[in-house]
Amino acid sequence: MPQTLQSLIAGRWHGKEAATPLYNALNNSVIYHTHAETIDFSEAVTYARKTGVPALMKLDFQQRAQRLKALAMYLMERKEELYTISHLTGATRADSWVDVEGGIGTLFAYASMGSRELPSSNVLHEGPAMALGKRGGFAGTHILVPRGGLAVHINAFNFPIWGLLEKFAPTFLAAMPCIGKPATATSYLTEAVVRMIHESGLLPDGSLQLVIGSTGDLLDRLTGADVVTFTGSADTAAKLRANRNLIANSVPFAAEADSLNCAILAPDVTPDDAEFDLFVKEVAREMTGKAGQKCTAIRRIIVPRDRVDAVAERLRERLAKVTVGDPSVEGVRMGALASKDQQKDVAERVAMLAQGNEIVFGERDGFKPVGEGVGEGAFFSPTLLLCRNASVNDAVHDVEAFGPVSTMMTYDGIDEALELAARGKGSLVSTLVTKDPKTAAYAVPVAAATHGRVHILDKESSVDSTGHGSPLPQLKHGGPGRAGGGEELGGIRAVRHFLQRSAVQGSPTMLAAVTGEYVRGAAVNESDIHPFRKYFEDLQMGDSLLTHRRTVSEADIVNFGGISGDYFYMHFDEIAAKDTQFGKRIAHGYFVLSAAAGLFVSPAPGPVLANYGLDNLRFITPVAIGDTIRARLTCKRKVDRNRTDDQGRGQGVVAWDVQVTNQNDELVASYDILTLVMKKQ
């Protein structure tokens, strides 16, 4: 008896009565039904706002990052259950790896990035603050804060797990509860992972809800504090974007739409080059991976006119070796499309693309899926077409067959290749295969104007390259024009998309209080206790030390040169130094740093465990022989990463603002020191 899927609304599972049947992509048997019960979206939205937002705001960025890591570990322990269900979508193990472990890996990645880059508060300072007045009493800066609304994530059928988790991770870090709406055809896999998440108990109440079936009037209930993201077809994106309520309330809408991505074989690459084989391998992999059902798949193969036959021959050889069928059968390398509807749609679009073009490889070349019952499955042959007049053929730049289908097209000269690439009217990704850095330097800035990501492939990068079709958490995913004009991922940028940016003006002291970071010019706290003698809990933002003075001598410069091996003429050649803008010998910049450390460091064992870096280092004014320097050390920022060392001692990260000045109170060096500071036992 096929199971009826349920929605997770307001903390409870909703739906018992069977409605729309969902099918096994491998044999077309009914495996699940959606539920027939109508969802009360008023209840869902209210629950997100009244329960989800307050619960998430009880945690700070760092604590939410910890929850993400714990959730990723929980799901990773149960991944095989998800692989088993993913098989029903027609995916091979390799295809499912991208979806299952790629999605879980994105949670790990955002947990790590959040831990490293976000504060232990709910205010993210986009500094530095800038003076807005001549006397130092008025300054301005920017902050990012949680929006207080919810995010609606509408996803495509091709990646039921990754599609949800890559949006959920930055949303959760931004303290935004989300409602996930997967594409119906493969929603059973999304439901499975959401059940795991719900059962984990790791998320605050209201963090995640799930809609199986229609979104009903959900979008009509959103306000300007909310956000909508969409992944799917460009046509559906356009319809959703035009929702009257979204427009009236200026609800942010980010779309990532399917696009006619391309791969360009540069003119410098010959059939004898390693790059030529890399190009063919990349195209074949993108055609057959996930049965071509990837928004990033290569749809247009742009090759020099005099190389097209060689490319076609090698691609035919590769595609002929691809065994299609039930992924549980040994040797199968490509599975089925997600549904019979998808199979029909791809066939119709291939027929459109074939008009006036050649089919170089397709069903006629021995296509015969293997496995029991596959005759009723949603299988489709890898199909390679050739267009010899792409500059005047609009269809190859407008029609997308969302399956294992790609079209070769010829060009004369790199400029024509780039023109053809731009005919896609905006794409998620393009690949340039070249062994010539000058070609890359010329072509990439042009391609970047119409592509969200440009992947340069050569023999050197191939040893580590994740490939054309792999969005990475650290890099932006999205593209202009037809690709939707939105952005996802891109590291902490994705978190910022779900926060509200605001400019703040006031005195440095007030800005420091608001941002949780010391702002230069703000009031400081000086005491008899050296800041380095205070434990993490006792340190307060603004705790400060103004050091004693030190006069720089010629012996200092000579000794530092001897220790460092730095005998640069500005430090040792009096005659040459007179001809420079400084007019005299000056001390090494790194001597100034070392001397400043000698002024402010408290040498005895104490709570400060280690100095692990400098940020924002600038040398402002040169220090000459006879100048007298001093330093001000101020606690700028504290980040509690809730970690312990190997000895079980708790520790936090403290950033210290350092200002080194001379006898005229001129700033000579400015930087931040990052230290690990012990907590009380």
N, C-alpha and C positions, 0 to 999 in steps of 0.2 A: 504494500500500500504506500504510494508516494506520500512523503511528508509535506505538511503545510507550513510554509515559512511564516515567521512572525516579525512584526516590527517591535522595536524597543522604544516605548513612549512613556515619558514621565516615570522612569524607573521600573516599569513592568512590561512583560511581553504581551503583545496584543495580536489577536487573530487566531481563529480556529477553523473557520469555514473555508474550504478550498475554492479557489477561483481559477486564475490563468495557469495552465500547465507549463512546466519548464522541462526541457528535454536534454537527454544525454547527447552530447555532440558527436559521440562515436557511433551510436546505433539508433538514435532518434527515439529511444524509449522514454516514457514520462518518469521523471525522478523526483520532482517537487511540484508544488502548486504555490502560487502567491495566496494571500488571504483575501477574503471577500469583504471583511469588515472595514468600514470607513474610519479613517484616523481623525481624531479631533486635534487639528493643528493649533487651535487656540490653547489647548492644554499643553501641547508640546512646546510652543513658544514661551508660554508663561513659566513652565517648569525650567526651561533653559535660563530665563532671566531671573526668576525669583529664587531658584535653588542652585542652578549651575554657576552663575556668576559669583554670588557670595561665597560658595564653597571653594571655588578656584582662587578667589581673592584672599582667602585665609592662608594661602601658600604664596611664597615669593618665587621669583624666577628660578632661583637655585633649587628650591624644594620641588618645583614642578619638573625640573630637569632630572632630579633623582627619581621621581615617579615614572618618568618616561623610560629611564634605564631599567627600573625594576619590571616595568611592563614588557619591555623588549626581551628581558631574560625569561620572563614567564612564558611568552609566546614561543620563544626559541625552543624551549623544552617540549613544546607540544606541536612543533612544526609538522611532524609526520601525519598527524590527523588532517592538517590542511592540504598536504600533498595528495592524500588519498582522495579528497573531495575535488581538488583541482584537476585531477585526471579526467573527471566527467566533463570538463570544459573543452576537452580535446587537446590539452596541453601536454607536451613532453615533460620529462623531469627537468630538463634545462630551462624550458619555458616557465615552468612553475617556480623554479629557483628565483627567477627575476621577480616574480610576483610575491612569493611567500617570503623568502629570505631577503629579497631586495626591500620589501616593505618593512620587515622587522629591522633590517640594517639601517633604514632611514630613521627609525626610532632611536637606535643606538647613536647614530650620527648627531641627531639634534640634542640628545641628552648630553653628549660630549661637548658640542659647540655651546650649548646653553650654560654648562658648567664652567667653561673657560671664559666666555665672553659676556655673560649677563650678571647683573648685580644681585645681591641678596636683599632685594626690595622689589617693589612694583613700579618703580620709576627708572626709566632708562635715559641717562643723560647723553645727549648728543652735543658734546662740547667741542672745543673749549668755549667758555664764556668769553664774551668780547666787551670791551669798554665802550660805553655809549656817551660818555661825558669826559671832559678834560680833567676833572678833579678826582676821578676814581670812585665816585659815590654812586654811579648809575651804570648798570651793565645788563647784558642780555644773553640768552642762550636758548637752546631747544631741549624739550623733553618729549619722551614717548611714554604713553600710559595706556593701560587696558581700556578698551572702548566701552565696556559695560554692556555690550550686546552679544549676539550669537552669530555663528557662521553656518551657512547652509552649503554643503559640499555635494554637488551633483556630479556623479562619475560615470565613465564609460564602461562597456562590458569587458574590455580586453584585459584589464588588470584589476580584478575585484578586490584584492587585498592592498597591493601597493598604492592603487589610486586613492583609497581611503586614508591609509596611514601616512603617506607623504604630505597630505593636507592636514591631517589631524595633528601631527607632531608640532609644527610651528603654531597652529591655532591653540593647542593646549598650553604651550609655553607662554603665549600671549594672554592667557587667562580668559579665553573665549570658549564657551561651551559650543559644541557643534552638533548639527543634525546631518547625518550622512544619508544620501540617497543614491544607491548603486543602480546601474542599468539592470533592468528586470531579468534579462536572459541568463546572467551569471550571478544574480543576487544571492543565491544559496551559499556561495563561497564567502561573500561579504558577511552574511548572517552568521556563518560559522565562526569567523574571527571576532565579530562583535560579541557573540556569546562567550567566547573565551575571555575577552576583555572584561565583560560584565561579571563573570564568575571569579575573576582574579581579585576583585574588591580593591584594586589598587588606585582607582580613579575616584575623585570626589563625586558625590551625587550630582547628576545633571551634566557631567562633562561630555557625554556622548549619547546621542539617540540615533535610532536607525529607522528609516522609512523603506518598507518593501511595497512597491507599487507606485501609484501616482502621488505627486506632491500636492494635489488638490489646490487649496487656496493658501498654501504656505507662503509663497512669495508675496501675496497680498497683505500679509500680516507683519512684514518686516519694516524696520525704521532705519533712520540714518546711522544708528549705532551698530547696525548689523552689516554682514558681508555675505556675498554670494560668490562661490567659485563654481566653474563648470568645466568639465572635460568631455569632449565628444565632437560631433559634426559641426561644421561652420554654420550650417543652416539652423540647427537647433540653438546654437549659441546666439544667433541673431534674433531668434524669436524670444528667447528668455530675456535677453538684454533689453528688449522693447517693452517689457512688462511696465504698465503704467504706474504701478505703485513704486517700483524700483526707481523709475525716472523721477517721480514726484518727490520722493524722499531722499534723492541722491545716494541711494544705497550702492556702495562700491560693488562692482561686478567684474570678476576676473575670469577670462575665458582662455582655455588652452584647447585649440581646435585642431582637427586632423589637417595635415597640410601636405603639399606635393614636394617633399624634401628631395634633395638631389645629391649626387656624388659626381665630382668632376675629376677626370683623369687629365692631368696637366700635359701640355705638349712635350715637356722634357722627358717624360717617361716612355720608354720603349718596351716592346715585348720581352726583351732580354733582361730587364731590370727587376730586382726584387719587388719594387713598388708596384709593378704591373700585376704580379701575382697577388699582392696584398689588396689591390683594388678589386680584382675579381673575387677573391675570398670574402671581402667585406660586403660586396653587393649580394653575393649568394647567401651569406649568412643573414643579411637583413631581409631578403626575400622569403626565406624559409623559417626563420625564428618566429615563434608564436604564430606560425602559418601566415606571416605577413601582417598580422593584426596589431600593428604598433603605430601609434601616432607619429613616431619618429622614423618609420621604415623608409628606405630609399625607393622612391617612386619614379624618379627620372635619373637616368644614367647618361651623363654628358661626356662624350669621348671624341677625340680628334677623328676627323673623317677618314684619315689613312690608317687608323688603328681599329675601326669599328668591327671589321671582320675578325681580327685576332681576338678582340674582347668577346665577341659573340661565340666564337669557337670554344674558348676556354670556359665561358659561362655555361654553354651547353654541356660540356664535359662534367662540370661540377653538379649541375642540376640533375643530370641523368643518374648520378650516383645517390641521390636523395631518396631514401625509402619512406613512403608516406603510408600512414595507417594508425592502428591502435598503438599508442606509446608503450603499452605493457608488453608488446611483442618485441623481442630482441632485434636490434638493428634499425628500428624505426627512428627516423630523425626529424620527421615533421608530422604533426597531428592534424586535427580537423579544425575547421572554422567553428565559431562559437555556436552556430545554429543553422538550420536549414534556410531561414530567412536571409541570413548573412550569405550563405552559399548562392542563393538566387540573386541577391543584389550584386555580388562580385561578378557573376556570369553576365549580367546585363551590362555592367560597366566595361568588362573586357570586350564585349561585342561593340560597344561604342568606340573604344580605343583602337580596335582592329580595323575600323573603316579607313582605308587609305594607307594602312601600315602593314608591316609583315609580322607574322607570329613566328618567332625564331625557335621557340621551345614552348610546348604546351601539352595538352591532354593527349594529342595524337602520338606523342613520343613515349608510348608505353606506360601511361598512367594507370596504375592498378593498386589501390590501397590494400594493405594486408591486415588481417585480423578477423575475428568472428563478428558477423553482423555489420561490418563496415559498409556494406552496400546501401544501407539506409542512413549512414552517417553524413555529416556536413563536410566532406572532404573536397578539396579543390587542388588541381594540379598547379605546381609552380609554372608561371606563364611569363615568358620574356618576349617583348615586342620590340620592333625596330622602326623608328621614324627617321627618314632621311631628309625631311623638309620641316624640321621643328620650328624654324623661324616663321613659318606661315601656317602651321598646324596648331590651332587653338586647343583642340581637344586634349592633347598630351599635357597641356599646362593647366587645364581646367577640371578634367575628369579624374577622380581618384577611385580605383578599385581597392577596397580595404581588405586585401588578402595577399597571397603570395604572387603579386603581379608588379612588374616594373617595365619601363619603356626606355630603350636606348635611343639616343639622339645624337646627331653628329654636329661638329662645329669646325670652323676654320679660324684659328687664332683665339687667344685667351679672352679677348674682349667679347667675342661672340659667345663664348662659353659662359661668361658672367652675365651677359644679356639673357641667355636662355635660363640661367638659374633664377634671375629676377622675374621671369615670366610666371613663376609660381605665385606671385602676388603676396609674398610673405610666408615664410616657412619656419618650422621649429629648428631645423638643423641642416647643415650642408657639410659634406666632406670634400676636402681638396687633397688629392694624392699627388705629391710632387717630391722630387729630390733636390729641387733648386730653391734655396732660401729667398732669392730675388723674386721668383714667381710667387711665393707665399706672401712676401712683403707687398707685392703689387695687388694680388687678387683678394686677400683676406679683408682689407678695409672696404673693398667694394661689395663683397659678399655679405659682410656684417650688416650692411644697411638694410638687408631684406631677410636676414636669418637670425634667429635668437641665439644660435650657437654655431660656431665654425670649428670643425674637427679637421686638423691637419694630420695626415697620415704619411709617414715615411718609414724606412727601415729602422731608424733609430727609435722612433716612438712606438713601433709595433710590439716591442718586447713587453710593454706595460699598458698599452692602450686598452681602454675599456670599450672602445668601439663607437661607431657612428650612432647607434640607437640606444645608448645607455645614459639617461639623465642621472646626474650625480647630485647628492644632497648639497655638496659644496658649491655647485655651479647653477646658474640660472637656468630654468626650464620654461620655455614659452617663446613666442615669436610675434613679429608684427603682422599687420594685415590679415590675410586669410587664416593665419595661425592663431588668431584671437586677440592679439595685442596685450595679453596678460603676462604675468610673471609668477612662477612658483619656484620653490627651492632657492638656491643661491646663498646657502649658509644662513646667517642670522638676518639677512635681508628679508627672508620669508616671514620671520617673526615680526619684523617691523611693518610688513604689509598689514598685519592684523592689529596694530597699535595705532593710537591717535597721536599725531605730532602736534605740539603746541609751542609757540614762542613764549618765553617768560622774561619779563623785565623787572628789575629792582636793584637794590643794593647788593654788593657781593655777599654780604652776610645773609641776606634773605635768599639769594640764589643757592648758596651753600646749603641752607636748611631745606630747601625744596628738593634739590637734586640729590642730596645725601653725599655730595662730594665737596671737598674744600675748593673754593673759588678764590683765586688770588685777590687780595684786597679785603677779604672777609676777616672778621674778628678771629683771633687765634687764642688757644688756651695754653698758657705757659705755667709750668709748676716746677717744683724742686725735683720731681721724679723724671728722670730721662725717659722719653717716649719708648726707647728700646728696652726699658726695664718693665714695661707694662704687658700683661697678658692680653690676648686677643679680646676677651670680654671687657677688659678695663679701658682699652683704647677708645677714644672718641674722635670722631672726625673734627679736625681743627687743633688737636693736641700738637704742640709745636715746641721746637728748640732753636734758639738763636745762638750760634756757636761763638767761641772766642776767635780772635783774628790770627792770621799767619801772613808774614811778609815773604814774598817769593824772592829767592836769591839766585845768583848765577850757579852756585853749587847745586841747587835743586835741579836746574835744567841739565847740567852736566851729568849729575848722578842718574837722572831719569833716562837720559839718552843712553848711558852705559848699560842700565838694566834692561831697557826695552829694545835697544839696537836702533832706535829712531834718531838718525843724525841729519834730519831734513835741514836744509840750509837756513830756513827761517829761525831755527833755534840756535844755530852755531856760527853762522857766517855774518859777522857784523857789517861788512862792506856790502854784501849782496842784499841784506835785509834793509839797508838804508834806501835802496832803490825800489822798495815795494810800497804799497799803499800804507803800511804801518810805520815805515821809516825807522824801524829798530827791530832788534831780536825780541821774540816773544816766546812764552812758555808753551810746551806741548799742551794741547787741549786735554789729553788724557792724564797729564800730570795734574791739571786743575781738578779733574774728577777724583783722582786719587787723593789729592790734598784735601778736598772737601770731605771725602769719606773719613780721612784721619781726623777731621774737625768734629764730625757729628757721630761717629760710631762709638758705642759703649762697648769696650772690648771684653768685659767679663762675661762668662756664660750667663744666658738669660733666656727670655721667651722668644727672641728672634732666632729662628732656626737656620735660615738660609736666605741669601739674596739671589734671585734667579733671573733677573733681567732689568734692563733699562728701557723706558719708552720715551718718545718725544724729545730726544736729546738734541739740544741746539747750543752751539757756542756763539755768544752774542757779541761780546767785546773782548778783544785780545788782552792777555795778561802779560805785562812786561816785567823785567827785572826791577825790583823795588816796589812793585804794586803789593798791596795788602788785601787779602781776601778773607771772607767769612761766609758761612752758609746758614740758611734757614731750612730746617727739616720740619715738614708738617704732615700729619696723617691726612691723606687726601680721600681715601676710599677703603672701606672694608668689605670683603666678600667672604661670607661663611659658606664654604663648599661642603660642610658637614662630612669631613673626611678625617681619618686618623692615619698616623704613620705606622711603620713596621713595629714600633714599640707600643702601639695602642694609644698614643698621645693625640688628642684632638688638635686640629690646626686650622687656621684661616689664612686668607691672602690679604695683605695690606699693601696698598699703593701709597708711597710717600712723595709729596711734592718737594723738590729740592730747588732752591734758588741760591746761586753763588753770586755774591756782589763784591765790588772792589771798594777802595777807600772813599770813592766818590758816590757810593751807593748805586753805582751803575750795575746792571745785570750782566754778568760775564758768562754764565752757563745756566741752563734751565733743563730739567728733566724729571722723570718719575722713576723711582726705584720700586721694584716689586719684591716683597719678602713673604716668606712663610712665617707665621707667628703662632706660637704654642698657646693652646687654651689651658685654663687651670685644670689640674688633675681632678 
